[in-house]
Amino acid sequence: MDLENLSSNSENIENTGYLILKAFKAKGTQAEEVLGWDEIYPFLHQEDEKLHYRDVQKRAEEHLRNQGYATPDPAGLRLTPVGYKAVQELEDEDLSQSNAR
């Protein structure tokens, strides 16, 4: 088993989740609003030079859903009230630190 890749995958999932939260904040998404895939994908690629493979994105979405921050929607991701509160509490420094992983 390649433990370095396992750790790297976990970090990639966590980092992608943080970038999705950052996208919600940057786009001014309110609770119960949907942020479309057409806004999420370009944001991910703009903010991080790493490729965001679909499987990592799906795992990050699952992580956000399990945390109660976002739920899937055919058009994108719906920010929950819990997620909205978490996004509002995030400081820019927290977001930039997560991007440094």
C-alpha positions in Angstrom: 0.0 0.0 0.0 1.3 3.4 -0.9 0.7 5.5 2.2 2.1 8.7 0.7 -0.6 8.7 -2.1 -3.3 7.8 0.5 -2.3 10.9 2.5 -2.0 13.0 -0.6 -5.5 11.9 -1.7 -6.9 12.8 1.7 -5.3 16.2 1.5 -6.5 16.7 -2.0 -10.1 15.9 -1.0 -9.8 18.3 2.0 -8.2 21.0 -0.1 -10.9 20.7 -2.8 -13.6 20.9 -0.1 -12.1 24.1 1.2 -11.8 25.5 -2.3 -15.5 24.8 -2.9 -16.3 26.6 0.4 -14.1 29.5 -0.8 -16.1 29.5 -4.1 -19.4 29.9 -2.1 -17.9 32.8 -0.3 -16.3 34.5 -3.3 -19.6 34.2 -5.3 -21.7 35.5 -2.3 -23.8 32.4 -2.2 -26.6 32.6 0.4 -28.1 29.7 2.5 -30.2 27.5 0.3 -28.8 28.9 -2.9 -27.2 26.7 -5.5 -23.7 27.5 -6.9 -23.6 26.0 -10.4 -21.0 23.7 -11.7 -20.3 26.3 -14.4 -19.0 28.5 -11.6 -17.4 25.9 -9.3 -15.2 24.2 -11.9 -13.5 27.3 -13.2 -13.0 28.6 -9.7 -11.3 25.3 -8.7 -8.9 25.5 -11.7 -8.2 29.2 -11.1 -7.4 28.9 -7.4 -5.3 25.8 -7.5 -2.8 24.6 -10.1 -3.4 21.0 -9.2 -5.8 19.1 -11.4 -9.1 18.5 -9.6 -10.1 15.1 -10.9 -13.7 14.2 -10.9 -13.3 11.4 -8.3 -11.6 13.9 -5.9 -14.4 16.5 -6.5 -17.0 13.8 -5.8 -15.3 12.8 -2.5 -15.0 16.5 -1.5 -18.7 17.0 -2.2 -19.4 13.9 0.0 -17.2 15.4 2.7 -19.1 18.7 2.5 -22.5 16.9 2.6 -21.4 14.8 5.6 -20.3 18.0 7.4 -23.8 19.4 6.7 -22.3 22.3 4.6 -23.7 21.5 1.1 -26.1 19.2 -0.6 -26.0 18.0 -4.2 -28.3 19.6 -6.7 -28.5 18.8 -10.4 -27.2 22.3 -11.2 -24.4 22.3 -8.7 -24.2 22.4 -4.9 -26.7 23.9 -2.5 -25.3 25.7 0.4 -27.0 24.7 3.7 -27.7 27.2 6.5 -24.9 25.4 8.5 -22.6 25.7 5.5 -23.5 29.4 5.1 -22.6 30.1 8.7 -19.3 28.2 8.3 -18.5 30.1 5.1 -19.2 33.4 6.8 -16.9 32.5 9.7 -14.0 31.6 7.4 -11.3 34.2 7.3 -9.3 34.7 4.2 -6.2 33.5 6.1 -7.9 30.2 6.8 -8.7 29.8 3.2 -5.2 30.6 1.9 -3.7 28.2 4.4 -5.8 25.4 3.2 -4.7 26.2 -0.4 -1.0 25.8 0.6 -1.4 22.0 1.2 
